[in-house]
């Protein structure tokens, strides 16, 4: 695209209600947020964050950062393979591996960077990646970067996936999937995927960005739903900026896999390590995730309350048992109209439009947090019911 094509291209986005606009958060992340400084509303009731356990503003995490900064400063100063790999990073990697029950773990700056590092480290043009069509963009981009053949199967279609695995002649096969699909909120068929990976000698790459901290009795994520997690084919990714409330990501698997990634994952090797103070915050977060099961129990109560409160609306809730509760609207313009109308009532709820979701499937993505109260959910339901009267 040339410079003189940018303005008309942006105008075209406006025509289809597809332009994204950033809003500036003033103050801490939470259930109540203040945006853009000059809003006529002092704060909004927010259902827009992935802070599923309400830990992003937890004082224990802030205290861990405060102590770390006082002792070691802020920046890591170098890549992990130079002098940037701090004792706090190393300790956290061991804690993460133990937490999810896998032999070893490796920290990355983001989940996106993790996937962009892992897949090209394991595959080349002689390999093949099999992906659910609703996978996050990072998994698609990682497959493209690896130069392997990318084969996408219809959402959750295990029959077609098996057919494509059976017909593949690739030297290395890898199945990549979200565990909790970020815009639908439903769960991947993990047991079936693991069985197929074993049957066809394929890697199984699980992106648990939206399951870690939420799923399982102690928040170990999607791995808690597998009967056998000690599988050399298994590669587990989780992000640390959602339920964990901090930043970054980690990949876990066999000791040999992690050692290979230390040497070959370019997004690990060729970048400065994250500030070690963030590792201290994640360590504090892990303790809260494991000990405070009431957060996950409260989330379940919120989900039940929301489903009961929104029954009968003209916009159906999509099937989901997770904190991601999408309200299917359909058109881009209508989803934007509803989001704007909710904001006028003091409720912040994002309109999700293509290409994030398929054309014709624009939605309001309700994201619940353990920091929400039942009264907060009731307020959201009341606001949507008011809009439904004029739909």
C-alpha positions as CSV (number, residue, x, y, z in Angstrom):
1,X,0.0,0.0,0.0
2,X,1.4,3.4,-1.0
3,X,1.2,6.5,1.3
4,X,-1.6,8.1,-0.8
5,X,-3.7,5.0,-0.5
6,X,-3.9,5.1,3.4
7,X,-6.5,7.8,3.8
8,X,-9.1,6.2,1.4
9,X,-8.4,2.8,2.9
10,X,-9.2,4.1,6.4
11,X,-12.3,5.7,5.0
12,X,-13.3,2.4,3.6
13,X,-13.0,0.8,7.1
14,X,-15.3,3.5,8.4
15,X,-17.9,2.6,5.7
16,X,-18.1,-1.0,6.9
17,X,-17.9,-0.1,10.6
18,X,-14.5,-1.8,10.8
19,X,-12.1,0.9,12.1
20,X,-10.6,0.2,15.5
21,X,-10.2,3.1,17.9
22,X,-7.9,2.9,21.0
23,X,-9.3,4.2,24.3
24,X,-6.9,5.5,27.0
25,X,-7.3,3.9,30.4
26,X,-6.7,6.3,33.3
27,X,-5.9,4.5,36.5
28,X,-5.8,0.8,37.4
29,X,-7.3,-2.1,35.5
30,X,-10.5,-3.3,37.1
31,X,-14.2,-3.8,37.1
32,X,-14.6,0.0,37.2
33,X,-12.4,1.9,34.8
34,X,-12.0,5.5,33.7
35,X,-11.3,6.2,30.0
36,X,-10.0,9.0,27.9
37,X,-9.7,11.4,30.8
38,X,-12.4,13.8,29.8
39,X,-15.4,11.4,29.7
40,X,-18.6,12.9,31.1
41,X,-18.9,9.7,33.1
42,X,-16.5,9.3,36.0
43,X,-16.1,5.6,35.4
44,X,-17.5,2.7,33.4
45,X,-18.6,-0.8,34.5
46,X,-16.2,-2.8,32.3
47,X,-16.7,-6.3,30.8
48,X,-13.9,-5.7,28.4
49,X,-10.8,-7.1,30.2
50,X,-9.2,-10.6,30.1
51,X,-8.3,-10.1,33.8
52,X,-10.4,-13.2,34.6
53,X,-9.4,-13.7,38.2
54,X,-9.2,-10.0,39.1
55,X,-5.5,-10.1,39.9
56,X,-4.2,-7.3,37.6
57,X,-4.5,-4.7,40.4
58,X,-3.9,-7.1,43.4
59,X,-1.7,-5.6,46.1
60,X,0.4,-8.8,46.5
61,X,1.5,-8.4,42.9
62,X,2.3,-4.7,43.3
63,X,4.2,-5.5,46.5
64,X,6.3,-8.2,44.7
65,X,7.2,-5.7,42.0
66,X,8.0,-3.0,44.6
67,X,10.4,-5.3,46.4
68,X,12.0,-6.5,43.2
69,X,12.6,-3.0,41.9
70,X,14.1,-1.9,45.2
71,X,16.6,-4.8,45.1
72,X,17.4,-5.2,41.4
73,X,16.1,-2.2,39.5
74,X,13.9,-2.3,36.4
75,X,15.4,-3.4,33.1
76,X,16.8,-6.9,32.3
77,X,19.5,-5.2,30.2
78,X,20.3,-8.1,27.8
79,X,18.9,-11.1,26.1
80,X,18.5,-14.3,28.2
81,X,21.5,-15.9,26.5
82,X,23.7,-13.0,27.5
83,X,23.3,-11.6,31.0
84,X,19.5,-11.0,31.0
85,X,18.4,-14.3,32.4
86,X,17.9,-13.3,36.1
87,X,17.5,-15.6,39.0
88,X,13.8,-14.4,39.2
89,X,13.3,-15.6,35.6
90,X,14.9,-19.0,36.3
91,X,12.9,-19.5,39.5
92,X,9.7,-18.6,37.8
93,X,10.3,-21.1,35.0
94,X,10.7,-23.9,37.5
95,X,7.6,-22.8,39.3
96,X,5.5,-22.7,36.1
97,X,6.7,-26.1,35.1
98,X,5.8,-27.5,38.5
99,X,2.4,-25.7,38.5
100,X,1.3,-27.2,35.2
101,X,2.9,-30.6,35.9
102,X,5.3,-30.6,33.0
103,X,9.1,-31.2,33.1
104,X,10.3,-27.8,32.0
105,X,9.1,-24.3,31.0
106,X,10.5,-21.3,29.1
107,X,9.5,-17.7,29.4
108,X,8.6,-15.5,26.4
109,X,7.8,-11.8,26.1
110,X,4.2,-12.5,24.8
111,X,2.1,-15.4,23.7
112,X,2.4,-14.1,20.1
113,X,6.2,-14.2,20.3
114,X,6.1,-17.6,21.8
115,X,4.2,-19.1,18.9
116,X,6.3,-17.3,16.4
117,X,9.3,-18.8,18.0
118,X,8.1,-22.4,18.6
119,X,6.6,-23.4,15.3
120,X,9.6,-22.3,13.1
121,X,11.9,-24.0,15.5
122,X,10.2,-27.3,14.9
123,X,9.0,-27.2,11.3
124,X,10.3,-26.2,7.8
125,X,8.9,-26.5,4.3
126,X,8.8,-30.2,4.7
127,X,6.3,-30.1,7.6
128,X,2.6,-29.5,7.9
129,X,0.6,-27.6,10.5
130,X,-3.1,-28.5,11.1
131,X,-5.1,-25.7,12.6
132,X,-8.7,-25.1,13.7
133,X,-10.2,-22.3,11.6
134,X,-11.1,-20.4,14.7
135,X,-7.5,-20.4,16.0
136,X,-6.0,-17.1,17.2
137,X,-4.1,-15.1,14.5
138,X,-0.8,-15.8,16.3
139,X,-1.0,-19.5,15.5
140,X,-1.8,-18.8,11.9
141,X,1.1,-16.4,11.5
142,X,3.4,-18.8,13.2
143,X,2.6,-21.5,10.8
144,X,3.1,-19.2,7.8
145,X,6.5,-18.1,9.3
146,X,7.6,-21.7,9.6
147,X,7.2,-22.2,5.8
148,X,5.4,-25.5,6.5
149,X,2.2,-26.4,4.7
150,X,-0.8,-24.9,6.6
151,X,-4.0,-27.0,6.6
152,X,-7.0,-25.6,8.3
153,X,-10.0,-27.7,9.3
154,X,-13.6,-26.5,10.2
155,X,-14.0,-25.6,13.8
156,X,-13.9,-28.7,16.1
157,X,-14.3,-31.1,13.1
158,X,-12.2,-34.1,14.4
159,X,-13.4,-36.3,11.5
160,X,-12.0,-34.0,8.8
161,X,-8.8,-33.4,10.9
162,X,-8.1,-37.1,11.0
163,X,-8.7,-37.5,7.3
164,X,-6.2,-34.7,6.6
165,X,-3.7,-36.2,9.1
166,X,-4.0,-39.6,7.5
167,X,-3.4,-38.3,4.0
168,X,-0.4,-36.1,5.0
169,X,3.1,-37.1,3.8
170,X,4.8,-34.4,5.8
171,X,8.0,-35.3,7.6
172,X,6.9,-33.4,10.7
173,X,3.3,-32.9,11.6
174,X,1.9,-30.4,14.2
175,X,-1.7,-29.9,15.4
176,X,-2.2,-26.4,16.8
177,X,-5.3,-25.3,18.6
178,X,-6.7,-22.8,21.1
179,X,-7.9,-24.6,24.2
180,X,-10.5,-21.9,24.9
181,X,-11.4,-20.1,21.7
182,X,-11.0,-16.4,22.4
183,X,-14.1,-15.1,20.6
184,X,-16.5,-18.0,21.1
185,X,-15.5,-19.1,24.6
186,X,-15.9,-22.9,23.9
187,X,-13.4,-25.6,24.6
188,X,-11.4,-27.6,22.2
189,X,-11.8,-31.4,22.2
190,X,-8.6,-32.0,24.0
191,X,-8.8,-35.7,24.5
192,X,-9.6,-36.4,20.9
193,X,-6.8,-34.1,19.7
194,X,-4.3,-35.8,21.9
195,X,-5.4,-39.2,20.6
196,X,-5.0,-38.0,17.0
197,X,-1.6,-36.6,17.7
198,X,-0.5,-40.0,19.1
199,X,-2.1,-42.0,16.2
200,X,-0.4,-39.9,13.5
201,X,2.8,-39.1,15.3
202,X,2.2,-35.3,15.5
203,X,3.1,-32.6,17.9
204,X,0.1,-31.2,19.8
205,X,0.5,-27.5,20.5
206,X,-2.1,-26.2,23.0
207,X,-2.5,-22.4,23.2
208,X,-4.1,-22.0,26.7
209,X,-4.2,-18.2,26.7
210,X,-7.7,-18.1,28.0
211,X,-7.7,-21.3,30.1
212,X,-4.6,-20.9,32.3
213,X,-5.7,-19.8,35.8
214,X,-9.4,-20.4,35.0
215,X,-9.7,-24.1,34.3
216,X,-8.9,-26.9,36.7
217,X,-9.3,-27.1,40.5
218,X,-6.2,-25.0,41.1
219,X,-6.1,-23.1,37.9
220,X,-3.6,-25.3,36.1
221,X,-5.5,-24.7,32.9
222,X,-6.5,-27.0,30.1
223,X,-3.8,-29.5,31.1
224,X,-6.0,-30.4,34.1
225,X,-8.6,-31.7,31.6
226,X,-6.1,-34.2,30.1
227,X,-5.7,-37.7,31.5
228,X,-2.1,-37.9,30.5
229,X,0.0,-34.7,30.3
230,X,3.4,-36.4,30.4
231,X,3.5,-36.8,26.6
232,X,6.6,-36.0,24.6
233,X,4.4,-34.7,21.8
234,X,2.7,-32.1,24.0
235,X,3.7,-28.4,23.8
236,X,1.8,-26.2,26.2
237,X,1.6,-22.4,25.9
238,X,-0.1,-20.0,28.4
239,X,-0.1,-16.3,28.6
240,X,0.6,-14.4,31.9
241,X,-1.2,-11.2,31.0
242,X,-4.8,-12.5,31.3
243,X,-5.9,-14.6,34.4
244,X,-2.4,-14.2,35.9
245,X,-2.7,-10.5,35.8
246,X,0.8,-9.6,34.8
247,X,2.6,-9.9,31.4
248,X,4.4,-12.4,29.2
249,X,4.0,-16.0,28.4
250,X,5.6,-19.4,28.8
251,X,5.9,-22.6,26.9
252,X,6.1,-25.9,28.8
253,X,6.9,-29.5,27.7
254,X,9.7,-32.0,27.8
255,X,13.2,-31.0,28.9
256,X,14.5,-31.7,25.5
257,X,11.9,-29.5,23.8
258,X,12.7,-26.6,26.1
259,X,16.4,-27.0,25.6
260,X,15.9,-27.0,21.8
261,X,13.8,-23.8,22.0
262,X,16.5,-22.1,24.1
263,X,18.8,-22.7,21.2
264,X,16.5,-22.3,18.2
265,X,13.4,-20.1,19.0
266,X,14.4,-16.9,17.4
267,X,11.9,-14.8,19.3
268,X,13.6,-16.0,22.5
269,X,17.2,-15.9,21.4
270,X,17.2,-12.5,19.7
271,X,15.3,-10.2,22.1
272,X,16.0,-8.6,25.5
273,X,14.6,-10.4,28.5
274,X,11.5,-9.0,30.2
275,X,12.1,-7.0,33.3
276,X,12.7,-9.5,36.2
277,X,10.3,-7.6,38.4
278,X,7.5,-9.0,36.2
279,X,8.7,-12.5,37.0
280,X,8.4,-11.7,40.7
281,X,4.9,-10.5,40.1
282,X,3.9,-13.8,38.3
283,X,5.4,-15.8,41.1
284,X,3.1,-14.0,43.5
285,X,0.2,-14.5,41.2
286,X,0.8,-18.3,41.0
287,X,0.4,-18.5,44.7
288,X,-2.9,-16.7,44.6
289,X,-4.2,-18.7,41.7
290,X,-3.5,-22.0,43.5
291,X,-4.7,-20.9,46.9
292,X,-7.8,-18.8,46.1
293,X,-10.2,-21.3,44.5
294,X,-13.1,-19.0,45.4
295,X,-12.2,-16.9,42.4
296,X,-13.0,-19.7,40.0
297,X,-16.1,-20.7,42.0
298,X,-17.3,-17.1,41.8
299,X,-16.8,-17.0,38.0
300,X,-19.1,-20.0,37.7
301,X,-21.7,-18.3,39.7
302,X,-21.4,-15.2,37.5
303,X,-21.7,-17.2,34.3
304,X,-24.9,-18.8,35.6
305,X,-26.3,-15.4,36.6
306,X,-25.5,-13.9,33.2
307,X,-27.1,-16.8,31.3
308,X,-30.3,-16.6,33.3
309,X,-30.4,-12.8,33.1
310,X,-30.0,-12.7,29.3
311,X,-32.4,-15.4,28.4
312,X,-35.0,-14.3,25.8
313,X,-33.0,-11.4,24.3
314,X,-33.0,-10.9,20.5
315,X,-29.2,-11.5,20.5
316,X,-28.4,-15.1,21.7
317,X,-25.5,-16.0,23.9
318,X,-23.2,-18.4,22.2
319,X,-22.6,-21.8,23.9
320,X,-19.7,-21.3,26.5
321,X,-18.9,-22.5,29.9
322,X,-16.0,-20.1,30.4
323,X,-15.7,-16.4,31.4
324,X,-15.9,-15.5,27.7
325,X,-19.6,-15.1,26.9
326,X,-20.2,-13.8,23.4
327,X,-23.6,-12.2,22.5
328,X,-24.1,-12.8,18.8
329,X,-25.4,-9.7,17.0
330,X,-24.7,-10.3,13.3
331,X,-24.0,-7.0,11.6
332,X,-21.0,-4.8,12.2
333,X,-23.1,-1.6,12.4
334,X,-25.6,-3.1,14.9
335,X,-22.8,-4.3,17.1
336,X,-21.3,-0.9,17.2
337,X,-24.6,0.7,17.8
338,X,-25.2,-1.5,20.8
339,X,-21.7,-1.0,22.2
340,X,-22.2,2.8,21.9
341,X,-25.6,2.7,23.5
342,X,-24.2,0.6,26.4
343,X,-21.4,3.0,26.9
344,X,-24.0,5.8,27.2
345,X,-25.4,3.8,30.1
346,X,-22.0,3.5,31.7
347,X,-21.3,-0.1,30.6
348,X,-18.1,-0.9,28.6
349,X,-18.5,-3.9,26.3
350,X,-16.5,-4.4,23.1
351,X,-18.0,-4.9,19.7
352,X,-16.0,-7.7,17.9
353,X,-16.1,-7.5,14.1
354,X,-14.3,-9.1,11.2
355,X,-11.6,-10.1,10.6
356,X,-11.5,-11.1,14.3
357,X,-14.7,-13.1,13.7
358,X,-16.3,-14.3,10.4
359,X,-18.4,-11.9,8.3
360,X,-21.9,-11.7,9.6
361,X,-21.0,-12.9,13.0
362,X,-20.2,-9.6,14.8
363,X,-20.8,-9.8,18.5
364,X,-20.5,-8.2,21.9
365,X,-17.8,-10.1,23.8
366,X,-18.8,-10.2,27.5
367,X,-15.7,-11.0,29.6
368,X,-16.3,-11.9,33.2
369,X,-13.9,-11.4,36.1
370,X,-13.8,-12.7,39.6
371,X,-13.8,-9.1,40.6
372,X,-17.3,-8.6,39.2
373,X,-20.2,-8.9,41.7
374,X,-23.6,-10.5,41.0
375,X,-24.9,-6.9,41.1
376,X,-22.5,-6.0,38.3
377,X,-23.9,-8.8,36.1
378,X,-27.4,-7.8,37.0
379,X,-26.6,-4.2,35.9
380,X,-25.3,-5.5,32.5
381,X,-28.4,-7.6,32.0
382,X,-30.7,-4.6,32.8
383,X,-28.8,-2.4,30.3
384,X,-29.1,-5.0,27.5
385,X,-32.8,-5.6,28.3
386,X,-33.4,-1.9,28.0
387,X,-31.8,-1.9,24.5
388,X,-33.7,-4.9,23.5
389,X,-37.0,-3.0,24.0
390,X,-35.9,-0.7,21.1
391,X,-34.3,-3.4,18.9
